[in-house]
Amino acid sequence: MRGVLLLLVVIMAFVLIAPMLRGWRLRLSGADTERPDPLVKDPFCGTYVLRSRAIRRESGGEALHFCSAECAARFARGDRPVS
């Protein structure tokens, strides 16, 4: 009976500790240093959107990312940003 209880404790400890060890190993290897699809902030309305889904526009040599074509158009017209 003690053996079964000890086995259950070891299994539970492994289940709880394994994800922490996996994250630690990834940080040491440098594999988790950059997100594959980072969030970017819309300069007009202030929302965050995945870079791959953002509407990209250039302004003064700087890349701007918008959440929608409407926000990009309102920014280009010079409308007041949403507070």
C-alpha positions as CSV (number, residue, x, y, z in Angstrom):
1,M,0.0,0.0,0.0
2,R,2.9,2.4,0.8
3,G,4.4,1.6,-2.5
4,V,1.3,2.6,-4.4
5,L,1.0,5.8,-2.4
6,L,4.7,6.7,-3.0
7,L,4.2,6.0,-6.7
8,L,1.2,8.4,-6.9
9,V,3.2,11.1,-5.1
10,V,6.1,10.7,-7.6
11,I,3.7,10.9,-10.5
12,M,2.0,14.0,-9.2
13,A,5.4,15.7,-8.6
14,F,6.5,14.9,-12.1
15,V,3.2,16.2,-13.6
16,L,3.6,19.5,-11.6
17,I,7.4,20.0,-12.2
18,A,7.7,18.9,-15.8
19,P,6.2,22.1,-17.4
20,M,8.6,24.3,-15.3
21,L,11.6,22.3,-16.4
22,R,10.5,22.5,-20.0
23,G,10.2,26.3,-19.8
24,W,13.6,26.5,-18.1
25,R,15.2,24.4,-20.8
26,L,13.7,26.6,-23.5
27,R,15.0,29.8,-21.9
28,L,18.5,28.4,-21.6
29,S,18.5,27.3,-25.2
30,G,17.3,30.7,-26.4
31,A,14.4,29.2,-28.3
32,D,11.8,31.3,-26.5
33,T,13.4,34.7,-27.1
34,E,11.0,36.1,-29.7
35,R,7.4,35.6,-30.4
36,P,6.7,34.2,-33.9
37,D,3.8,36.7,-34.4
38,P,4.1,39.6,-31.9
39,L,1.4,42.1,-31.0
40,V,1.7,45.7,-32.4
41,K,-0.2,48.7,-31.2
42,D,-2.5,50.7,-33.5
43,P,-1.4,54.3,-33.3
44,F,-4.9,55.6,-33.9
45,C,-7.2,53.7,-31.6
46,G,-4.6,52.1,-29.3
47,T,-5.7,48.5,-29.7
48,Y,-3.2,45.6,-30.1
49,V,-3.3,43.3,-33.1
50,L,-1.2,40.5,-34.4
51,R,1.4,41.8,-36.8
52,S,0.4,39.2,-39.4
53,R,-3.2,40.5,-39.4
54,A,-2.4,44.2,-39.1
55,I,-2.9,46.8,-41.9
56,R,0.6,48.1,-42.6
57,R,1.3,51.7,-43.8
58,E,4.4,53.8,-44.1
59,S,4.6,57.3,-42.7
60,G,7.8,59.3,-42.7
61,G,9.9,56.1,-43.3
62,E,8.3,54.5,-40.2
63,A,6.1,51.3,-40.5
64,L,2.8,51.8,-38.8
65,H,0.4,48.9,-38.0
66,F,-3.4,49.4,-37.8
67,C,-6.1,47.1,-36.6
68,S,-8.4,47.9,-39.5
69,A,-8.5,49.7,-42.8
70,E,-10.9,52.2,-41.2
71,C,-8.4,53.2,-38.5
72,A,-5.7,53.5,-41.2
73,A,-7.9,55.8,-43.3
74,R,-8.9,57.9,-40.3
75,F,-5.2,58.3,-39.3
76,A,-4.4,59.4,-42.9
77,R,-7.2,61.9,-42.9
78,G,-5.9,63.4,-39.7
79,D,-8.9,62.6,-37.5
80,R,-8.6,62.8,-33.8
81,P,-7.5,59.5,-32.2
82,V,-9.9,57.7,-29.9
83,S,-9.1,58.4,-26.3
